Amino acid sequence: MARRCGWPAPRVLAVLLAYGVAIEVGQAFTPGRDPSLGDVLADAVGLALGVWRWPPVRPAT
């Protein structure tokens, strides 16, 4: 779904990974929540698997 925005794949991946990092930073300031490097790594692995698993989406004609 994210590829349909028309951005190149590396840019989409960078934005999604930055979003995951931002969530972890936000958790540092939320009572009862702890940031985790493991969560960021899990996000990165999920993004890598997503790129590897699915072929690029072709625009509708």
Backbone hydrogen bonds, N-H to C=O, Kabsch-Sander energy under -0.5 kcal/mol:
donor,donor_aa,acceptor,acceptor_aa,energy
4,R,1,M,-1.1
5,C,2,A,-1.4
6,G,3,R,-1.6
11,R,8,P,-0.8
12,V,8,P,-1.9
13,L,9,A,-2.7
14,A,10,P,-2.3
15,V,11,R,-2.4
16,L,12,V,-2.5
17,L,13,L,-2.5
18,A,14,A,-2.4
19,Y,15,V,-2.0
20,G,16,L,-1.8
21,V,17,L,-2.2
22,A,18,A,-2.6
23,I,19,Y,-2.1
24,E,20,G,-1.7
25,V,21,V,-2.4
26,G,22,A,-2.5
27,Q,23,I,-1.8
28,A,24,E,-1.0
28,A,25,V,-0.7
29,F,25,V,-0.6
29,F,26,G,-1.1
30,T,27,Q,-1.2
33,R,30,T,-2.0
40,V,36,S,-1.3
41,L,37,L,-2.5
42,A,38,G,-2.3
43,D,39,D,-2.2
44,A,40,V,-2.3
45,V,41,L,-2.5
46,G,42,A,-2.4
47,L,43,D,-2.4
48,A,44,A,-2.4
49,L,45,V,-2.7
50,G,46,G,-2.1
51,V,47,L,-2.2
52,W,48,A,-2.2
53,R,49,L,-2.6
54,W,50,G,-1.7
